[in-house]
Amino acid sequence: MLSRPSSVAVPTSEQHWVDTVTALASRFGETVAADDAAARLPIEHLRELNSSGLDVAFLPREHGGEALSYATLGAIVRTLAASHPAVATVWLMHLGAAHALVTLSNDEQAAFFAAELAAGKRFANALSEPAGGNHFLASQQDADVVGDDWALTGRKLFVSGSEAADHLFLNARVDGGPAFFGVTIDDTVSFPPIDETMGMRATRSRTILFDGTPLLRSRLTGPPAPEYANLITVGFAFLSIGIAESAIDALSTTANRSKGGTSLADVSWVKQETGLAWAEVTAAKLMAERTAWLADQRSPESMPAATETKMLANEVAKRAAALAVRVGGGGGYLVASPIQRIFRDAQAGALMAYSVPFSSELVGGWVLGA
């Protein structure tokens, strides 16, 4: 896809991580169609990312990491999403959960979770629940008091990569207020039959059931620092941007196929609408890079900016994918075409919390109240 230089750049000392992921993503893309068709979690790709040292590199230096920048996070998520959106999504969720547990836990537990990440153990976020809706960070499920600790009986929804997870970043209501815990999966945790989604099928996003699962006081996390930017919140927009870029690439490939010496790439409406789609994707990318820059500056503005950016990026991905369908015509509906998968995957971001309707109402309130 056409690109222009940006004022937000990956630090030179971190560029090798982006180069490593770029090479891996090229190979990951070779299985994206088969993984989607089989709704198969691409666990070997996720393990390869961990084996490269990438996961640990994002941890704080005091826990053996390199404290990689948010600019690098965005570039990596975008690169993965353009090749294999399910890998990008599960990896971001895994890394975000692990990073939160290491960053927000007491020293002993932080060291434990950092060692588990380095050993290749998998993490997932268990936050969404039946009554939660878009308020997924405010749990509606009360934990039962068990001595000095608690226990949870209930369910969590849409937990990506959960069947491969060893540890969960989980929330529950404790003493009437929200609380977050590190939970190790044991025999009190079970997985009902999966209800597959239409798109992003290889994330294996599914429900988890809890039956008296221990919530240990020692694993109750502390509140984030005011300047802490959640990796998942910052990275969300880059997922949709990577998908949007893959849509434009697929559109371009289709449009440039010559038939009798002419191609759709020569048709005025195709050029006009592709130009607008490219500009929208570029605008969303610049907003996402600004969010990453704010997070790297430890600015409290980074989280509101992330909400604005996700909202736009989600809609831009859907529009770019819809245009790819129009240009691809009937051929874009064929299973053999990447366009049909890209179109389905493009819908996912707008449904992930915070959803586009919730985000747009929130952002509109900020604008009108400014």
C-alpha positions, 0 to 999 in steps of 0.5 A, a space after each residue: 500500500 502507498 505510504 508516506 513518512 510520519 512524524 512518529 517513528 519507532 526508536 532506532 534502538 527498537 527497530 529490530 523488533 519491528 523487522 523481526 515481526 515483519 519477517 514472522 508476519 510474512 510467514 504467518 500470513 501463509 496460514 491465515 486462510 486455513 486458520 480462519 476456515 478451521 477456527 483454529 488458534 494459531 498457537 505455534 505463531 504465538 509461541 514463536 513470537 514469545 520465543 523471539 523474546 518480544 513478549 518479555 521485551 515489553 516488560 519494565 526493565 526491573 522485570 527483565 524487559 526493555 520497556 519497549 515504546 508504545 510506538 513500537 507496540 503500534 507498529 508491531 500490532 499493525 504489521 501482524 494485523 495486516 497479515 494475520 488479524 487473529 494472531 495480532 488480536 490474541 497476542 495483544 490481549 496476551 501481552 496486555 494481560 501479562 503487562 498489567 499483572 506485572 505492572 500492577 501486582 505486588 513485588 512477589 507476584 509481579 516477579 512470578 508473572 514476569 517469570 511465567 511470561 519468560 517461560 512461555 506461559 500464556 495470558 488472557 483477559 477475563 473481563 467481559 460478562 453477560 451483564 457488563 455490556 460496554 461497562 466491562 471494567 465494572 464487574 457485575 459479579 460479586 465474589 464470595 468471601 472465603 476467609 481472607 480471600 474470595 471466590 468467584 462463581 460466574 462466567 466471562 465472555 469473549 476471552 480470546 485465546 483462553 483455551 491456551 491460557 495459563 493465567 487470567 487477568 480477571 475482574 470481579 466485584 469485591 465489597 461493592 467495588 471493582 477489583 482485579 486479580 491474577 488468576 491461575 487456571 485450575 479445575 474450577 475453570 471450565 470451557 463450554 462448547 464454543 459458539 463461533 463468531 462470523 469473523 476473526 474466528 481463529 482467536 477462539 474467543 469463547 466463554 469461561 465458566 468459574 465455579 468457586 475459583 479462588 481469588 487470592 488477596 495476594 493476587 489482588 492488583 493495585 490501581 494503575 498510576 495516573 500516567 499508566 497507559 494500558 497496552 490493549 487500549 493503545 493497541 486496539 486501533 492498530 488492529 483495525 488499521 492493519 486490517 484496513 491496509 490489507 483490504 486496500 492491498 487486496 482491492 489493489 490486487 483485484 483492480 489491477 488484474 488485466 482483462 483484454 488490456 484494461 483493468 478496474 484500476 483504470 476506472 474513474 470511480 475505483 480510483 476516486 473511492 480508493 483515493 478516499 479510502 487510502 486517505 481515511 486509513 492514513 488519517 486513522 494511522 496518524 491518530 493512532 500514532 499520536 495516541 502512541 506518542 502521548 502514551 510514550 510521553 506518559 500523558 493523561 491524554 493518551 487514554 481519551 485519545 485512544 478512545 477517539 482513535 479506536 472509534 475512527 479506525 474501526 469504522 475506516 476498516 469497515 469502509 475499506 473492506 466494504 470497498 474491497 467487496 465492491 471492487 472484487 464483485 462476485 469473486 470477492 465472495 468466494 472462499 478462495 478470495 481473501 476479501 471475504 475474510 478481510 470483510 468479516 474480520 473488519 467488523 470485529 473491532 467495532 464490536 470490541 469494547 468500547 464499541 463504536 456507538 459507546 465510544 462515539 457517544 462518549 467522545 461526542 459528550 467531550 466535544 459538546 462539553 468542551 
